[in-house]
Amino acid sequence: MRPSYLPLLLATLAIAACGQSDPGLPGTLEWDRVNILAETSEPVIAIEVGEGDRVKAGQLLLRLDPRRVEAQLAAAQANARRFAAHLSELQHGARSETIDAARAEVARAESAAKHARAAYKRIDALRHKGARSQAQLDDAANTLHIAEADATAAHAELAELLNGARPEELAQAKAELAAAQAKVRLLSITRDRLDVRATRAGRVDALPFRLGDQPPVGAALVSLLAGDAPYCRVYVPERKRASMQPGLSFRVRVDGVDDPFDATLRSVRSEPAFTPYYALSGDDATRLSWRAELVLQGKAASRLPAGLPCHAEQSSDARG
C-alpha cells in the first residue's frame, strides 16, 4: 500500500500560510490630553471637581485667590479714567472761567508794563537833568523789561487757551488712554482665568494641587482627558503605508479586555519615523514606520484608561 503524502502537504501549506499571516499593528491606548496651566502664582482657594469626574466645556474646575489681581485691575481702571478725563479736557478746551481769568491776567500785565514804561521815561528825563543816578535808571529799565515779559507771557497763555490743544497733544493723550485700556483688558482676562474652567469636555485625570497650595506660573493646574473615546496609537510599516487612508475600519484588541473594539483610522502622520522597539519583528526592524491614530467606538471604550497595550487588525470588509 502506497503511503499518502496529501495530509503532510496540507499541513506544510497551512504552516506556511500561518507564517505569512498579517501580524497586525501593535500600539498603545491614548487619550487627547489637555493641560490647563497657571498664568499667575496664586493660592488655590476652592476645588469644584474630583479626579475621574466628567466635565463640560466651560465648567468651573477650581479657583485661585483673586485679591492681588483685583487690586491691580482697580488701579488700572482708575488710571484709564484719568487718561480719559485728560483727553476730554484737551478736546473740549479750557473753561470760560479759565479764559476770563487769563484775560484779566493779560490786562494786569499790560497795566504793569505801561506803568513801568512811564516810570522809566520819567527817570530817564530826570537822569539827563542830573536829578537821578544811573543806578536808578538801570533799575527802572530792569523793571520795565520784567513787566513787558510778563505781559508777553500772559498773552501767550491766553492764546494757548483760545487755540486749544495741538494735534500732537491729542494724539499723545489718545495713545496713553489706549494703553491704559489695554492694560485693563489684560488684567480682566487674568482675573477671569483665576476661575479655572474646562477648555474642552472630557474627564478630569489629575488635580496635582490641593487647597492652600500656591502653584508656580506654568504649572498644570488640571489635566483633562478630552474627547468621547480613546484612540489606539499604532505604527504603520512601509509596506502598508500606501493603503492606509483615513476612514478605514479596524478591530482593536486591548490587553485585559475580552471583547475587541471597532475603530476607524483618524489620521496618519506625513513624516515617517523609525519603528519603535516594541513593534520590531523580522524585516520590520529595518524599515520606517508612520504613526497613526485609530479612534475606538462604543460606550465601553470611553471607560478605558490611557497607556494600555493594544493590537489593531484591519477589518476584512475594508481589506476586500
C-alpha positions in Angstrom: 0.0 0.0 0.0 1.5 3.3 -1.1 1.8 5.9 1.7 -0.3 9.1 1.3 1.6 12.4 1.3 -1.5 14.6 1.0 -2.0 15.2 4.7 1.6 16.1 5.1 1.5 18.5 2.2 -1.6 20.3 3.5 -0.1 20.6 6.9 3.0 22.2 5.4 0.9 24.7 3.4 -1.1 25.6 6.5 2.1 26.3 8.4 3.4 28.4 5.6 0.2 30.3 5.4 0.3 31.0 9.1 3.9 32.2 8.8 2.8 34.7 6.2 -0.3 36.0 8.0 -0.7 39.7 8.7 0.8 40.4 12.1 -1.4 43.5 12.6 -0.4 46.8 14.2 0.8 46.9 17.8 0.3 50.1 19.8 -0.9 51.8 23.0 -4.2 53.3 24.1 -4.2 57.1 24.4 -6.5 60.0 25.1 -6.3 63.6 23.9 -4.7 65.2 26.9 -5.4 68.9 27.8 -3.3 70.6 30.5 -4.7 73.8 31.9 -1.7 75.9 33.1 -1.4 78.5 35.8 -1.0 82.0 34.4 -0.3 83.6 37.8 1.0 82.2 41.0 -1.9 82.4 43.5 -3.1 80.0 46.2 -5.9 77.5 45.5 -9.0 78.6 47.4 -11.6 76.2 46.0 -11.7 72.9 44.1 -15.0 72.2 42.5 -14.4 68.7 40.9 -12.7 65.5 41.7 -10.4 63.2 39.7 -12.4 61.0 37.4 -15.3 63.4 37.1 -16.8 64.1 33.6 -16.9 67.8 32.9 -18.4 70.0 30.2 -16.5 72.7 28.3 -16.6 75.9 30.3 -17.4 74.2 33.6 -15.7 75.6 36.7 -12.9 73.3 38.0 -11.1 75.3 40.7 -10.5 78.8 41.9 -7.3 80.8 42.7 -7.1 83.7 45.1 -8.1 86.8 43.1 -7.3 89.6 45.6 -4.0 90.7 44.2 -5.2 90.7 40.6 -8.4 92.5 41.6 -6.3 95.3 43.3 -4.2 95.7 40.2 -7.3 95.8 38.0 -8.9 98.5 40.1 -5.7 100.6 39.9 -5.6 100.1 36.1 -9.3 101.1 35.8 -8.7 104.3 37.8 -5.6 105.1 35.6 -7.7 104.6 32.5 -10.4 107.0 33.8 -7.7 109.6 34.5 -6.4 109.5 30.9 -9.9 109.6 29.6 -10.6 112.8 31.6 -7.4 114.4 30.4 -8.3 113.6 26.7 -11.7 115.0 27.2 -10.3 118.2 28.7 -7.9 118.6 25.7 -10.8 118.0 23.2 -13.2 120.5 24.8 -10.7 123.2 25.5 -10.4 125.5 28.6 -13.5 126.5 30.6 -14.9 130.0 30.1 -13.9 130.9 33.7 -10.3 130.0 33.0 -10.3 132.1 29.8 -11.7 135.1 31.7 -9.0 134.7 34.3 -6.4 134.6 31.6 -7.8 137.8 30.0 -7.7 139.5 33.4 -4.1 138.5 33.8 -3.3 140.0 30.4 -4.9 143.3 31.5 -3.0 143.3 34.7 0.3 142.6 33.0 -0.3 145.2 30.3 -1.1 147.8 33.0 2.0 146.9 34.9 4.1 147.2 31.7 2.5 150.6 30.9 3.3 151.9 34.4 6.9 150.6 34.2 7.3 152.2 30.8 6.1 155.6 32.1 8.4 155.3 35.2 11.4 154.6 33.0 10.7 157.6 30.8 10.3 159.8 33.9 13.6 158.6 35.5 15.4 158.9 32.1 14.4 162.5 31.8 15.5 163.3 35.4 18.8 161.5 34.7 19.6 163.8 31.9 19.0 166.7 34.3 21.2 165.1 36.9 18.3 164.5 39.4 18.6 160.7 39.2 21.6 158.4 39.3 22.5 155.8 36.6 21.7 153.0 39.1 18.2 154.3 39.5 17.8 154.4 35.7 19.1 150.8 35.4 16.6 149.6 38.0 13.8 151.3 36.1 14.9 149.7 32.8 15.0 146.2 34.5 11.6 146.7 36.0 10.3 147.6 32.5 11.8 144.5 30.9 10.2 142.2 33.5 6.8 143.8 33.1 6.9 143.6 29.3 8.0 139.9 29.6 5.1 139.2 32.0 2.7 140.8 29.5 4.1 138.7 26.7 3.7 135.5 28.7 0.1 136.4 29.7 -0.8 137.0 26.0 0.8 133.6 25.1 -1.2 131.8 27.8 -4.4 133.4 26.7 -3.7 132.4 23.0 -3.0 128.8 24.1 -6.3 128.6 25.9 -8.2 130.1 22.9 -6.5 127.9 20.3 -6.9 124.6 22.2 -4.6 121.6 22.3 -2.3 120.8 19.4 -2.8 117.7 17.3 0.3 116.2 18.7 -1.0 116.6 22.3 -4.3 115.0 21.3 -2.5 112.1 19.6 -0.4 111.5 22.7 -3.4 111.6 25.0 -5.3 109.1 22.8 -2.3 106.8 22.8 -2.0 107.0 26.6 -5.7 106.2 27.0 -5.5 103.2 24.6 -2.5 101.8 26.5 -4.4 102.2 29.8 -7.5 100.5 28.4 -5.4 97.6 27.0 -3.9 97.0 30.5 -7.4 96.9 31.9 -8.4 94.3 29.4 -5.3 92.2 30.1 -5.9 92.3 33.8 -9.6 91.5 33.3 -8.6 88.3 31.3 -6.1 87.4 34.1 -8.8 87.8 36.7 -11.3 85.7 34.7 -8.8 82.9 34.4 -8.3 82.7 38.1 -11.6 80.9 37.9 -10.2 77.8 36.1 -12.6 76.3 33.7 -12.5 73.3 31.4 -11.4 74.3 27.9 -12.9 71.1 26.4 -15.4 68.4 27.5 -13.7 65.4 29.0 -12.7 63.6 32.2 -10.5 65.0 35.0 -7.4 62.9 35.0 -5.3 64.7 37.6 -5.5 67.6 40.1 -1.9 68.0 41.2 -2.6 70.7 43.8 -4.7 70.9 46.9 -6.4 73.7 48.9 -3.9 76.2 50.1 -1.2 75.2 47.6 0.3 78.0 45.5 1.2 76.6 42.1 4.0 78.3 40.2 3.4 80.1 36.9 3.2 77.5 34.1 2.3 74.6 36.4 -0.5 72.3 35.2 -3.5 73.0 37.5 -5.8 70.4 35.9 -5.1 67.6 33.4 -8.1 66.5 31.3 -8.6 63.5 29.1 -10.6 65.1 26.3 -12.9 63.6 23.7 -15.6 61.0 23.8 -13.4 58.0 23.3 -9.7 57.0 23.4 -7.6 56.2 20.3 -5.1 53.4 19.6 -1.7 54.9 18.6 -0.1 52.4 16.2 2.9 52.5 13.8 2.3 51.6 10.2 5.2 49.8 8.4 6.3 50.9 5.0 4.7 48.1 3.1 1.2 49.1 4.4 1.6 52.9 4.2 0.2 53.3 0.7 -3.1 51.5 1.6 -3.7 53.4 4.8 -6.2 56.2 4.3 -8.4 57.9 6.9 -11.8 56.2 7.4 -10.5 52.6 7.2 -12.1 50.2 9.7 -10.1 48.2 12.2 -10.7 45.7 15.0 -8.7 46.6 18.1 -7.9 44.3 21.0 -6.9 45.8 24.3 -4.9 43.9 26.9 -7.1 42.9 29.8 -10.4 43.3 27.8 -12.1 40.3 26.3 -14.1 41.8 23.5 -12.5 43.7 20.7 -13.5 47.2 19.7 -14.4 48.6 16.3 -12.1 51.5 15.3 -11.7 54.0 12.5 -8.4 55.3 11.2 -8.4 59.0 12.0 -5.0 60.1 10.7 -1.6 59.0 9.6 1.5 61.3 10.1 3.1 62.6 6.9 6.6 62.3 8.3 8.0 58.8 8.9 9.9 57.7 12.0 11.9 54.6 13.0 9.8 51.7 14.2 9.5 51.8 18.0 11.2 48.9 19.8 8.0 47.1 20.8 6.9 46.9 17.2 10.1 45.3 15.9 9.5 41.9 14.2 11.5 40.3 11.4 12.2 42.6 8.5 10.2 45.4 10.1 13.3 46.2 12.2 15.0 47.8 9.2 12.0 49.8 8.0 10.5 53.1 8.6 7.0 53.5 10.0 4.3 56.1 10.2 2.4 56.9 13.3 -1.3 56.5 13.0 -4.4 57.0 15.3 -7.4 54.7 15.4 -10.4 56.1 17.2 -12.3 53.4 19.2 -16.0 53.2 19.1 -18.7 52.2 21.6 -19.6 53.4 25.1 -17.4 50.8 26.7 -14.3 52.4 25.1 -15.0 55.7 27.0 -14.1 54.0 30.3 -10.7 52.6 29.2 -7.6 54.2 30.8 -4.7 55.5 28.8 -1.5 53.5 28.4 -2.9 50.0 27.9 -1.2 48.0 25.2 -3.4 47.2 22.2 -3.3 45.4 18.9 -5.1 46.5 15.7 -6.1 44.5 12.7 -7.7 45.8 9.5 -11.3 44.6 9.2 -11.9 42.0 6.5 -14.5 44.1 4.7 -12.0 47.0 4.4 -9.4 44.7 3.0 -11.7 43.4 0.4 
